[in-house]
Amino acid sequence: RPCLIRMHDCRNIHIEGVIFRDSPAWTMNLGNCDSVFIDNVKEVSWMRNSDGVDLCNVPHARIKDCFMRNYDDNISLKTYGAPHIKDANLYDIRMEYCTVWADCGHNLLVGPESHPDLSMSDIDFSHIQVLESRENCYPWKGSLAVMVSDEGTFHDISFQDICLDNIRGGQIYSIDFCIYNKMGKACRNVLLKDVRHLGTERLPKGVVHEKVENCRIENVAEE
């Protein structure tokens, strides 16, 4: 099944004011692209693997004021290809003021599918409203997640000012070393701050793997 939007080796991408419905696979697949701006986009997709936004080996991306309801991950960050590109690391990613709903999968996901010679860093999710999350299968749990796998390196990642509504499955966060193809190499400097869960379900808050260096959890509570 093809992606609805597929852009590779592009620069200065601006996607604004578009409604995407029923993508057959990943809705937006952006690979080896520099300087991405996504604003006021709406997505409603029900197919398996209908990820909302997949940024692969992308430096410099801004996503704001979007509504995403997808069967799978709403955003997934990867570095699985193109280590020969001069700057193939993924970094300087900002997602803010968005509303997300994942029927199966993560809402905000860093990894897996990383490359042992590359890193994902300087990533910030803030002012996000999570309406639903239902994944209960390990290692896919965690509405907010970092999957440290495939010998990748992950650092300086933050989840801030996030409100989870009445989500009915999984757990709030997962910062975990796990095997997708292989175990990850390193993860450090992760921040979860001002994360609220308003639902009636008594979900587990989450898990942080013992190998994660300097993970700070501040004001993460259920109401």
C-alpha positions as semicolon CSV with decimal commas, in nm:
position;residue;x (nm);y (nm);z (nm)
1;R;0,000;0,000;0,000
2;P;0,147;0,340;-0,095
3;C;0,192;0,642;0,127
4;L;-0,048;0,928;0,066
5;I;0,233;1,187;0,062
6;R;0,593;1,080;0,000
7;M;0,876;1,333;-0,024
8;H;1,241;1,232;-0,020
9;D;1,556;1,443;-0,061
10;C;1,356;1,767;-0,051
11;R;1,417;2,106;0,109
12;N;1,192;2,378;0,249
13;I;0,864;2,183;0,262
14;H;0,549;2,371;0,364
15;I;0,223;2,177;0,409
16;E;-0,069;2,384;0,539
17;G;-0,447;2,379;0,556
18;V;-0,493;2,031;0,404
19;I;-0,731;1,751;0,509
20;F;-0,602;1,395;0,457
21;R;-0,855;1,111;0,472
22;D;-0,815;0,732;0,463
23;S;-0,447;0,710;0,378
24;P;-0,363;0,357;0,253
25;A;-0,040;0,355;0,459
26;W;0,177;0,630;0,613
27;T;-0,005;0,959;0,558
28;M;0,306;1,179;0,527
29;N;0,640;1,008;0,466
30;L;0,922;1,265;0,465
31;G;1,272;1,122;0,427
32;N;1,610;1,296;0,408
33;C;1,428;1,629;0,399
34;D;1,559;1,950;0,549
35;S;1,338;2,227;0,692
36;V;0,982;2,095;0,717
37;F;0,685;2,307;0,826
38;I;0,342;2,145;0,879
39;D;0,061;2,375;0,995
40;N;-0,316;2,335;1,041
41;V;-0,334;1,988;0,885
42;K;-0,614;1,743;0,967
43;E;-0,589;1,365;0,930
44;V;-0,847;1,089;0,974
45;S;-0,723;0,745;0,866
46;W;-0,828;0,396;0,966
47;M;-0,591;0,165;0,778
48;R;-0,325;-0,028;0,969
49;N;0,011;0,155;0,943
50;S;-0,165;0,481;0,864
51;D;0,093;0,679;1,062
52;G;0,023;1,051;1,064
53;V;0,372;1,194;1,010
54;D;0,689;0,989;0,968
55;L;1,006;1,199;0,971
56;C;1,304;0,990;0,863
57;N;1,654;1,144;0,880
58;V;1,508;1,494;0,898
59;P;1,679;1,798;1,053
60;H;1,466;2,104;1,135
61;A;1,091;2,039;1,144
62;R;0,796;2,227;1,293
63;I;0,448;2,080;1,333
64;K;0,174;2,293;1,488
65;D;-0,202;2,341;1,519
66;C;-0,284;2,000;1,369
67;F;-0,552;1,739;1,438
68;M;-0,443;1,378;1,381
69;R;-0,655;1,067;1,423
70;N;-0,479;0,762;1,286
71;Y;-0,504;0,392;1,350
72;D;-0,129;0,375;1,409
73;D;0,130;0,624;1,543
74;N;0,040;0,989;1,496
75;I;0,404;1,093;1,470
76;S;0,703;0,862;1,446
77;L;1,066;0,973;1,419
78;K;1,323;0,746;1,254
79;T;1,684;0,733;1,129
80;Y;1,684;0,396;0,960
81;G;1,823;0,498;0,619
82;A;2,073;0,705;0,427
83;P;2,378;0,722;0,658
84;H;2,574;0,826;0,346
85;I;2,390;1,160;0,340
86;K;2,607;1,443;0,477
87;D;2,363;1,524;0,759
88;A;2,147;1,216;0,813
89;N;2,084;1,264;1,185
90;L;1,738;1,365;1,300
91;Y;1,732;1,677;1,519
92;D;1,564;2,012;1,591
93;I;1,208;1,878;1,584
94;R;0,919;2,075;1,740
95;M;0,556;1,966;1,763
96;E;0,315;2,194;1,950
97;Y;-0,051;2,290;1,995
98;C;-0,180;1,972;1,832
99;T;-0,467;1,734;1,914
100;V;-0,398;1,363;1,859
101;W;-0,596;1,036;1,872
102;A;-0,429;0,699;1,816
103;D;-0,661;0,401;1,782
104;C;-0,371;0,154;1,799
105;G;-0,013;0,264;1,846
106;H;0,161;0,559;2,002
107;N;0,058;0,919;1,983
108;L;0,406;1,072;2,011
109;L;0,689;0,832;1,927
110;V;1,066;0,869;1,897
111;G;1,209;0,557;1,730
112;P;1,239;0,272;1,665
113;E;1,396;0,200;1,321
114;S;1,718;0,384;1,393
115;H;2,070;0,347;1,253
116;P;2,375;0,265;1,469
117;D;2,579;0,552;1,321
118;L;2,307;0,815;1,362
119;S;2,123;0,991;1,643
120;M;1,788;1,150;1,725
121;S;1,815;1,462;1,940
122;D;1,677;1,807;2,028
123;I;1,315;1,693;2,009
124;D;1,031;1,875;2,185
125;F;0,662;1,792;2,212
126;S;0,459;2,058;2,393
127;H;0,101;2,179;2,444
128;I;-0,050;1,857;2,310
129;Q;-0,402;1,724;2,376
130;V;-0,427;1,342;2,361
131;L;-0,784;1,221;2,311
132;E;-0,730;0,845;2,290
133;S;-0,466;0,574;2,323
134;R;-0,539;0,199;2,342
135;E;-0,222;-0,001;2,274
136;N;-0,168;-0,274;2,534
137;C;0,098;-0,493;2,368
138;Y;0,463;-0,472;2,473
139;P;0,682;-0,295;2,362
140;W;0,425;-0,071;2,195
141;K;0,268;0,066;2,511
142;G;0,308;0,432;2,594
143;S;0,109;0,717;2,449
144;L;0,429;0,924;2,485
145;A;0,723;0,704;2,399
146;V;1,090;0,666;2,319
147;M;1,172;0,320;2,184
148;V;1,549;0,287;2,224
149;S;1,623;0,016;1,970
150;D;1,823;-0,081;1,660
151;E;2,157;0,036;1,808
152;G;2,042;0,398;1,784
153;T;2,139;0,691;2,008
154;F;1,868;0,916;2,152
155;H;1,918;1,231;2,360
156;D;1,766;1,565;2,463
157;I;1,399;1,476;2,422
158;S;1,114;1,647;2,607
159;F;0,739;1,601;2,654
160;Q;0,589;1,910;2,821
161;D;0,243;2,055;2,891
162;I;0,052;1,752;2,767
163;C;-0,304;1,662;2,866
164;L;-0,434;1,309;2,816
165;D;-0,811;1,281;2,811
166;N;-1,000;0,960;2,888
167;I;-0,751;0,723;2,723
168;R;-0,850;0,360;2,763
169;G;-0,538;0,151;2,718
170;G;-0,164;0,114;2,748
171;Q;0,020;0,355;2,973
172;I;0,098;0,724;2,979
173;Y;0,466;0,707;2,889
174;S;0,739;0,458;2,802
175;I;1,109;0,547;2,785
176;D;1,239;0,200;2,722
177;F;1,530;0,005;2,580
178;C;1,367;-0,262;2,365
179;I;1,428;-0,485;2,067
180;Y;1,264;-0,390;1,738
181;N;1,544;-0,542;1,531
182;K;1,817;-0,494;1,792
183;M;1,856;-0,325;2,130
184;G;1,933;0,048;2,132
185;K;2,275;0,190;2,211
186;A;2,210;0,490;2,439
187;C;1,943;0,727;2,570
188;R;1,999;1,034;2,787
189;N;1,847;1,367;2,889
190;V;1,474;1,296;2,868
191;L;1,219;1,526;3,032
192;L;0,852;1,461;3,112
193;K;0,699;1,771;3,268
194;D;0,344;1,887;3,336
195;V;0,171;1,578;3,197
196;R;-0,190;1,525;3,314
197;H;-0,430;1,235;3,272
198;L;-0,796;1,329;3,316
199;G;-0,957;0,991;3,252
200;T;-1,139;0,758;3,487
201;E;-0,926;0,455;3,394
202;R;-0,649;0,389;3,647
203;L;-0,372;0,340;3,396
204;P;-0,008;0,277;3,489
205;K;0,184;0,601;3,460
206;G;0,467;0,440;3,266
207;V;0,813;0,293;3,263
208;V;1,166;0,429;3,242
209;H;1,437;0,175;3,167
210;E;1,726;0,162;3,414
211;K;1,977;0,229;3,132
212;V;1,827;0,570;3,051
213;E;2,063;0,844;3,175
214;N;1,919;1,157;3,334
215;C;1,546;1,115;3,291
216;R;1,354;1,386;3,478
217;I;0,987;1,345;3,564
218;E;0,820;1,658;3,702
219;N;0,451;1,704;3,779
220;V;0,327;1,394;3,601
221;A;-0,002;1,308;3,769
222;E;-0,356;1,178;3,725
223;E;-0,654;1,397;3,809
